[in-house]
Amino acid sequence: MEAREGLETATAFVHNGGWLVRTGYMATVARYWLLPPERRLPGLQRVRAIGLIGSWLSPFDRLVRLRSRADAIQLSHDGNRLRALYLSDAPHSVKLVSVARRQEMRPDQEVALRGRVAALGTIRVPAIFACKVEDGIVMIDEELVLGRRLIVRYDLPFFRDVLVPKLLATYRAAGLTYEPLPSYIPADLPERLPLGQLRTAVERLLARAPEAAISFCHGDFLPSNIVVTENDVVLMDWENAGRGLAAFDLLTLALRYHNNRDLFSIVETAVTSHLSERGARFKDLLLLALANRVARTPRSYRKVPAWIRRTALAE
């Protein structure tokens, strides 16, 4: 682990919006639009690449100098997460995350969990080479998956025909059961919602207590954690995974991109056909996913299109 994480070589980096890229790699970044996905920095969007190139070329921009052998470093805005990318020889990634940010899952639990998911053979996950905790920091050395993040507006056929079937197969292989819905919903969820139609609808649903599809879930199903390779898909960052409402992975993505009706239609078909065969209906699960989002970010309710709210609140 120490050898791979190495911080021995003094190297200049260009800084822009959370990204630090070794100056020797900037020539590659400058050809970003011509490179196949496997040659690009995983996770670096093109708009960020433009900013990095501008910073590199500008005589007025300041350079940040760090001691690292990584080709690139990605920092979170709050400074509690760092990912170092090593692209030569055996590509790999070293992720450093504060223990507090990881919530409940311990690093050894994530290693074991990824092993179980990989053993299912339904969907690819990055292999972990090493993992340890020092001074409140979790360090994970893992496989660097070369590809690109899912682009919802362009990848809908791939999402429908490849990713959704793999996700549903994972739920089934992990053990899909139907259990009382309130057992997997925080008891104080209604109290964290503003008074009104949404809160009333959630209280009625929990009082009815229908059964819902329960399985192992990713827990952070967003494009930044979905890597599209040449002919496959890889799910990253499993630290929020656990057993819960199977439909929430897909519904989280649909609510994140709530203006994409085609995406919503794909998710509705998948949930209706495979995850609401008895007990809770699609509208019930959508209502809870919407309530869960509003409980975290109250202002988000006003941004959700009226047709989605009508679907969730329909009697």
Stockholm file with secondary structure:
# STOCKHOLM 1.0

chainA/1-315         MEAREGLETATAFVHNGGWLVRTGYMATVARYWLLPPERRLPGLQRVRAIGLIGSWLSPFDRLVRLRSRADAIQLSHDGNRLRALYLSDAPHSVKLVSVARRQEMRPDQEVALRGRVAALGTIRVPAIFACKVEDGIVMIDEELVLGRRLIVRYDLPFFRDVLVPKLLATYRAAGLTYEPLPSYIPADLPERLPLGQLRTAVERLLARAPEAAISFCHGDFLPSNIVVTENDVVLMDWENAGRGLAAFDLLTLALRYHNNRDLFSIVETAVTSHLSERGARFKDLLLLALANRVARTPRSYRKVPAWIRRTALAE
#=GR chainA/1-315 SS CHHHHCCCSEEEEEEETTEEEEGGGHHHHHTTTTSCGGGSCTTCCHHHHHHHHHHHHCTTSCEEEEECCCSEEEECTTSSEEEEEECSSSCEEEEEEEGGGGTTCCHHHHHHHHHHHHHHTSSBCCCEEEEEEETTEEEEEEECCCSEECCTTTCHHHIIIIIHHHHHHHHHHHHCEEEEGGGGSCTTTGGGSCTTHHHHHHHHHHHHCCEEEEEEECSCCSGGGEEECSSCEEECCCTTCEEEETTHHHHHHHHHTTTCHHHHHHHHHHHHHHTCSSSSCHHHHHHHHHHHHHHHCTTHHHHSCHHHHHHHHCC
#=GC SS_cons         CHHHHCCCSEEEEEEETTEEEEGGGHHHHHTTTTSCGGGSCTTCCHHHHHHHHHHHHCTTSCEEEEECCCSEEEECTTSSEEEEEECSSSCEEEEEEEGGGGTTCCHHHHHHHHHHHHHHTSSBCCCEEEEEEETTEEEEEEECCCSEECCTTTCHHHIIIIIHHHHHHHHHHHHCEEEEGGGGSCTTTGGGSCTTHHHHHHHHHHHHCCEEEEEEECSCCSGGGEEECSSCEEECCCTTCEEEETTHHHHHHHHHTTTCHHHHHHHHHHHHHHTCSSSSCHHHHHHHHHHHHHHHCTTHHHHSCHHHHHHHHCC
//
